[in-house]
């Protein structure tokens, strides 16, 4: 399946880290310092046109979560097909 993607900022397109991976890696176009107990929204620099009847899920990598206390508050983050703003 091909999903149209627009870059809002200078950022890499999502890509698979290894052949056979189930999910693609995305990266923030900027670095952030997050204080203990602080919650922030980190933009991805991406807009996508998800086909109707499908959704995009944003989930943490299990290895990253095991190594740090960094968590995604609403895991998984659900992006519906009608959403067209920056993720």
C-alpha positions as CSV (number, residue, x, y, z in Angstrom):
1,X,0.0,0.0,0.0
2,X,1.3,3.5,-0.8
3,X,0.4,6.3,1.5
4,X,1.0,9.9,0.3
5,X,3.2,11.8,2.7
6,X,4.0,15.6,2.9
7,X,7.1,16.9,4.6
8,X,6.3,20.0,6.7
9,X,9.9,20.5,7.8
10,X,13.2,19.1,6.8
11,X,12.8,15.5,8.1
12,X,13.4,12.0,6.9
13,X,10.5,10.0,5.6
14,X,9.4,7.1,7.8
15,X,11.5,3.9,7.0
16,X,12.0,0.4,8.2
17,X,15.1,0.0,10.4
18,X,15.5,-3.7,9.3
19,X,14.0,-5.9,6.6
20,X,11.0,-7.7,8.0
21,X,10.1,-5.1,10.6
22,X,6.4,-4.6,11.2
23,X,6.6,-0.9,11.9
24,X,8.5,2.1,10.4
25,X,10.7,4.5,12.4
26,X,9.9,8.2,12.5
27,X,12.0,11.0,13.9
28,X,11.4,14.4,15.2
29,X,12.9,17.2,13.1
30,X,14.1,18.9,16.3
31,X,15.6,17.9,19.6
32,X,13.8,18.5,22.9
33,X,14.7,18.5,26.6
34,X,11.9,17.0,28.7
35,X,12.0,17.7,32.4
36,X,11.1,14.9,34.8
37,X,7.3,14.7,35.1
38,X,6.8,17.0,32.1
39,X,4.6,16.1,29.1
40,X,5.1,17.7,25.7
41,X,3.8,17.2,22.2
42,X,6.5,16.5,19.7
43,X,5.7,17.2,16.1
44,X,7.0,14.7,13.4
45,X,7.1,17.2,10.5
46,X,4.9,14.8,8.5
47,X,1.4,15.0,7.1
48,X,-0.1,11.8,5.6
49,X,-3.2,10.9,3.6
50,X,-4.3,7.6,5.1
51,X,-6.8,5.8,2.9
52,X,-10.4,5.6,4.2
53,X,-11.0,2.6,6.4
54,X,-7.4,2.5,7.6
55,X,-5.6,4.2,10.5
56,X,-2.0,5.0,11.5
57,X,-0.7,4.0,15.0
58,X,2.1,5.7,16.8
59,X,3.8,3.4,19.3
60,X,7.1,3.4,21.2
61,X,9.8,1.0,20.4
62,X,9.9,-1.7,23.1
63,X,13.7,-1.4,23.4
64,X,13.6,2.3,23.9
65,X,10.9,2.0,26.6
66,X,12.9,-0.6,28.4
67,X,16.1,1.5,28.4
68,X,14.6,4.9,29.4
69,X,11.6,6.3,31.3
70,X,10.4,8.0,28.1
71,X,6.8,7.0,27.3
72,X,4.0,8.0,24.9
73,X,1.0,9.2,27.0
74,X,-1.8,7.9,24.8
75,X,-0.1,4.7,23.5
76,X,-1.0,3.8,20.9
77,X,-1.6,7.2,19.3
78,X,-4.4,6.6,16.7
79,X,-4.4,8.8,13.5
80,X,-7.7,8.4,11.6
81,X,-8.0,8.5,7.9
82,X,-9.7,11.9,7.9
83,X,-6.9,13.7,9.8
84,X,-4.7,15.7,7.4
85,X,-2.7,18.0,9.7
86,X,0.9,17.5,10.9
87,X,1.2,14.4,13.1
